[in-house]
Amino acid sequence: MPDQSHLDAYHAAVAEHGPGFAATLWGSPQTQALRFGVMSDMAGGFAGLHLLDLGCGDGALAHWLESRREQPARYVGLDAMVEQIDRAGSMTPTWACFEQCDLSDNWTSPDRFDWVVVSGTLNTMEQPLAETILHTAWQSCDIGLTFNFLSDRPHPRWHGADLGPAHRFHLPAWYAWALERTPQVACRQDYLDGHDATILMRWCR
């Protein structure tokens, strides 16, 4: 049985608030939409592509893609919280598919995707687990992987901010991790005053 302590805060949030945005532990719908926009812009958009969303929560990315008329050819969202999956499946676009999956339990993907997106999913994980999940995600995509995390190089105004159950990751370490796998790496943290960072990796074909 894998260590599931990174899910404790999510179980508590679902118990307190029920499934939905509050149970994702994200700061606000607006900042999460900003993160989605950064990922999409860096990737050149996801319309017409096969997309895997790891840690999809209540289906926020699918809603955002629909609002942008950026419909993928295929979208699959995975999340460990069955309550969030049930809510996502009842509310999101008909083209979106959601499945309950604990990514910490030796997760592998039986299918190939063009892009794998990981947004707000790593925040309560320790580095080894996060690396394991992202390595599998990287092996599951044909075009690329994009993921975000709380950066340890934020503007001073973020110093001392209450991150709740989340924690910051060492930005240079993630950048080096990505470069070990491909030279085609892009990184942005020019949004939210460096509170957050997004890394995008592309396969060399």
C-alpha positions as CSV (number, residue, x, y, z in Angstrom):
1,M,0.0,0.0,0.0
2,P,1.6,3.3,-1.1
3,D,2.0,6.2,1.3
4,Q,-1.1,8.4,0.7
5,S,-0.4,11.1,3.2
6,H,-0.3,13.7,0.3
7,L,-4.0,13.1,0.0
8,D,-4.9,13.7,3.6
9,A,-5.6,17.4,3.1
10,Y,-7.9,16.6,0.1
11,H,-9.9,14.1,2.0
12,A,-10.3,16.7,4.8
13,A,-11.4,19.3,2.3
14,V,-14.0,17.0,0.7
15,A,-15.3,16.2,4.1
16,E,-15.6,19.9,5.0
17,H,-16.7,21.4,1.7
18,G,-17.9,18.5,-0.4
19,P,-16.6,17.9,-3.9
20,G,-15.9,21.0,-6.0
21,F,-13.4,23.8,-6.3
22,A,-12.8,24.2,-2.5
23,A,-11.7,20.6,-2.4
24,T,-8.9,21.2,-4.9
25,L,-7.0,23.4,-2.5
26,W,-6.2,25.9,-5.2
27,G,-6.1,29.6,-4.3
28,S,-8.8,30.8,-6.6
29,P,-10.6,29.9,-9.9
30,Q,-8.9,33.0,-11.4
31,T,-5.4,32.1,-10.6
32,Q,-6.0,28.5,-11.7
33,A,-7.4,29.7,-15.0
34,L,-4.2,31.8,-15.4
35,R,-2.1,28.7,-14.9
36,F,-4.1,26.9,-17.5
37,G,-3.6,29.8,-19.9
38,V,0.2,29.7,-19.4
39,M,0.3,26.0,-20.1
40,S,-1.8,26.2,-23.2
41,D,0.1,29.2,-24.6
42,M,3.5,27.5,-24.0
43,A,2.2,24.4,-25.8
44,G,0.7,26.2,-28.7
45,G,-2.8,25.1,-27.7
46,F,-4.5,21.7,-27.1
47,A,-7.3,21.9,-29.7
48,G,-7.6,18.7,-31.8
49,L,-5.0,16.8,-29.7
50,H,-5.1,13.9,-27.3
51,L,-4.7,15.3,-23.7
52,L,-4.2,13.6,-20.4
53,D,-4.9,15.7,-17.3
54,L,-3.3,14.2,-14.1
55,G,-4.9,15.4,-10.9
56,C,-7.9,16.8,-12.7
57,G,-9.9,17.6,-9.6
58,D,-13.4,18.6,-10.4
59,G,-12.7,19.0,-14.1
60,A,-11.7,22.7,-14.1
61,L,-9.3,22.3,-17.1
62,A,-12.0,20.7,-19.2
63,H,-14.3,23.6,-18.4
64,W,-11.6,26.1,-19.2
65,L,-10.9,24.4,-22.5
66,E,-14.5,24.5,-23.4
67,S,-14.8,28.2,-22.6
68,R,-11.9,28.8,-24.9
69,R,-13.3,26.6,-27.6
70,E,-10.1,24.7,-27.4
71,Q,-11.6,21.2,-27.6
72,P,-9.1,18.3,-27.7
73,A,-9.7,15.4,-29.9
74,R,-9.6,13.3,-26.7
75,Y,-9.5,14.4,-23.1
76,V,-9.0,12.0,-20.1
77,G,-8.8,13.4,-16.5
78,L,-7.5,11.3,-13.7
79,D,-7.8,12.0,-9.9
80,A,-7.5,10.0,-6.7
81,M,-10.6,11.6,-5.2
82,V,-13.6,9.6,-6.3
83,E,-15.9,12.4,-5.1
84,Q,-14.2,14.8,-7.5
85,I,-14.4,12.4,-10.4
86,D,-18.1,11.9,-9.8
87,R,-18.6,15.6,-9.8
88,A,-16.5,16.2,-12.9
89,G,-18.3,13.5,-14.8
90,S,-21.7,15.0,-14.0
91,M,-20.8,18.6,-14.9
92,T,-18.1,18.7,-17.6
93,P,-18.3,18.7,-21.4
94,T,-19.6,15.6,-23.1
95,W,-16.3,15.1,-24.8
96,A,-14.4,14.8,-21.5
97,C,-13.8,11.4,-19.8
98,F,-12.9,11.1,-16.1
99,E,-11.5,8.1,-14.2
100,Q,-10.5,7.6,-10.6
101,C,-6.8,6.8,-10.3
102,D,-4.3,7.1,-7.4
103,L,-1.2,8.3,-9.2
104,S,1.0,7.3,-6.2
105,D,0.0,3.6,-6.6
106,N,2.5,2.6,-9.4
107,W,0.4,4.5,-11.9
108,T,1.0,3.7,-15.6
109,S,-0.9,4.8,-18.7
110,P,-2.1,2.0,-21.0
111,D,-2.6,4.6,-23.8
112,R,-0.5,7.2,-25.5
113,F,-1.4,10.9,-25.5
114,D,0.0,13.9,-27.4
115,W,0.2,16.0,-24.2
116,V,0.2,15.3,-20.5
117,V,-0.8,18.2,-18.2
118,V,-0.1,18.3,-14.5
119,S,-1.6,21.5,-12.8
120,G,-1.7,22.0,-9.1
121,T,-1.2,18.3,-8.5
122,L,2.3,18.1,-7.0
123,N,1.8,20.7,-4.3
124,T,1.4,18.2,-1.4
125,M,3.8,15.6,-2.7
126,E,7.4,15.1,-1.7
127,Q,10.0,15.3,-4.5
128,P,10.6,11.5,-5.0
129,L,6.9,10.8,-5.6
130,A,6.5,13.9,-7.8
131,E,9.5,12.8,-9.9
132,T,8.1,9.2,-10.2
133,I,4.7,10.5,-11.4
134,L,6.2,13.0,-13.9
135,H,8.7,10.4,-15.3
136,T,5.7,8.1,-16.1
137,A,3.8,11.0,-17.5
138,W,6.8,11.9,-19.7
139,Q,6.9,8.3,-21.0
140,S,3.2,8.5,-21.8
141,C,3.2,11.4,-24.2
142,D,4.2,11.8,-27.8
143,I,4.6,15.6,-28.0
144,G,5.2,16.8,-24.5
145,L,4.6,17.3,-20.8
146,T,3.8,20.5,-19.0
147,F,3.5,20.8,-15.2
148,N,3.4,23.6,-12.6
149,F,4.4,23.9,-9.0
150,L,5.0,26.4,-6.3
151,S,8.4,28.0,-6.9
152,D,11.0,28.6,-4.2
153,R,12.1,31.8,-6.1
154,P,9.0,34.0,-5.6
155,H,8.7,37.8,-5.3
156,P,9.4,38.8,-1.6
157,R,5.7,39.7,-1.2
158,W,5.0,35.9,-1.1
159,H,7.6,35.3,1.6
160,G,5.8,34.1,4.7
161,A,2.6,33.3,2.8
162,D,0.4,30.6,4.3
163,L,0.6,27.7,1.8
164,G,-1.6,25.4,3.9
165,P,-0.7,21.8,3.2
166,A,1.3,22.7,0.0
167,H,5.0,23.5,-0.1
168,R,7.5,25.0,-2.5
169,F,9.8,23.1,-4.9
170,H,13.3,24.0,-5.8
171,L,13.0,25.5,-9.3
172,P,16.5,24.8,-10.5
173,A,16.2,21.2,-9.5
174,W,13.0,20.7,-11.6
175,Y,14.6,22.5,-14.6
176,A,17.6,20.2,-14.4
177,W,15.4,17.2,-14.1
178,A,13.6,18.2,-17.3
179,L,16.9,18.9,-19.2
180,E,18.1,15.4,-18.3
181,R,15.3,14.1,-20.5
182,T,15.2,16.5,-23.4
183,P,16.9,19.7,-24.5
184,Q,13.6,21.2,-25.5
185,V,12.6,22.7,-22.2
186,A,10.8,26.0,-21.5
187,C,10.2,27.5,-18.1
188,R,8.0,30.5,-17.0
189,Q,7.3,32.1,-13.7
190,D,6.6,35.6,-15.0
191,Y,3.0,35.3,-13.7
192,L,1.8,35.6,-10.1
193,D,5.0,37.4,-9.3
194,G,7.0,34.1,-9.3
195,H,4.7,32.4,-6.8
196,D,4.2,29.6,-9.3
197,A,6.4,28.1,-12.1
198,T,5.5,26.1,-15.2
199,I,7.9,23.8,-17.1
200,L,7.2,22.5,-20.5
201,M,9.1,19.6,-22.1
202,R,9.0,18.5,-25.7
203,W,10.2,15.3,-27.2
204,C,12.9,15.6,-29.9
205,R,11.6,13.9,-33.0
